Amino acid sequence: MNWKNLFRPGANMSPAEVSAFMSEHQADEYQLLDVRQPGEYKKEHIPGALLIPVKELLERKAELDKTRPTFIY
């Protein structure tokens, strides 16, 4: 299974559109998923983002909430 199959098709959003969405919604209404490597996450990440490196997505998919919009970076 390809990791992309974990998510429903959705629109690509610009950083400005995601920022606007986040400012208009409570943090528990969406999830931020950081798929970079731990060192990159440690160096800098968006507060509240969940780190699951892309190679671990299939193994850790249970950690994701399928009911909330997910922004992946």
C-alpha positions as CSV (number, residue, x, y, z in Angstrom):
1,M,0.0,0.0,0.0
2,N,1.2,3.5,-0.9
3,W,1.2,6.0,2.0
4,K,-0.9,8.4,-0.2
5,N,-3.8,5.9,0.0
6,L,-4.1,6.8,3.7
7,F,-5.7,10.1,2.9
8,R,-8.8,11.1,1.0
9,P,-8.1,13.1,-2.1
10,G,-8.1,16.8,-1.3
11,A,-7.2,20.1,-2.6
12,N,-3.6,21.4,-2.6
13,M,-3.6,24.5,-0.5
14,S,-1.0,27.3,-0.4
15,P,0.7,28.1,2.9
16,A,-1.4,31.2,3.1
17,E,-4.6,29.2,2.7
18,V,-3.5,26.8,5.4
19,S,-2.6,29.6,7.7
20,A,-6.0,31.2,7.1
21,F,-7.8,27.9,7.8
22,M,-5.8,27.5,11.0
23,S,-6.7,31.0,12.2
24,E,-10.4,30.4,11.5
25,H,-10.6,27.0,13.3
26,Q,-9.7,25.5,16.7
27,A,-6.6,23.4,16.8
28,D,-8.7,20.3,17.6
29,E,-10.6,20.7,14.4
30,Y,-7.6,19.7,12.1
31,Q,-4.3,18.0,12.4
32,L,-0.8,19.0,11.2
33,L,1.4,16.1,10.0
34,D,5.1,16.7,9.6
35,V,6.5,13.9,7.5
36,R,10.1,15.0,7.6
37,Q,13.0,13.4,9.5
38,P,13.4,13.8,13.3
39,G,16.4,16.1,12.9
40,E,14.4,18.5,10.6
41,Y,11.5,18.4,13.0
42,K,13.7,19.2,16.0
43,K,15.4,22.1,14.2
44,E,12.0,23.7,13.4
45,H,8.4,22.7,13.1
46,I,4.9,24.1,13.3
47,P,3.7,24.1,16.9
48,G,1.2,21.2,17.4
49,A,2.4,19.2,14.5
50,L,2.7,15.4,14.8
51,L,5.9,14.0,13.6
52,I,5.6,10.8,11.5
53,P,8.4,10.5,9.0
54,V,7.1,9.5,5.6
55,K,8.7,6.1,5.7
56,E,6.8,5.3,9.0
57,L,3.3,6.4,7.8
58,L,2.0,3.0,7.0
59,E,3.1,1.5,10.3
60,R,1.8,4.4,12.4
61,K,-1.4,5.2,10.5
62,A,-3.5,4.5,13.7
63,E,-2.1,7.6,15.2
64,L,-4.0,9.8,12.7
65,D,-7.5,11.0,13.1
66,K,-9.4,10.3,9.9
67,T,-12.2,12.5,10.9
68,R,-10.2,15.7,10.8
69,P,-8.7,17.6,7.9
70,T,-5.0,16.8,7.7
71,F,-2.4,19.2,6.5
72,I,0.8,17.4,5.5
73,Y,4.2,19.0,5.2
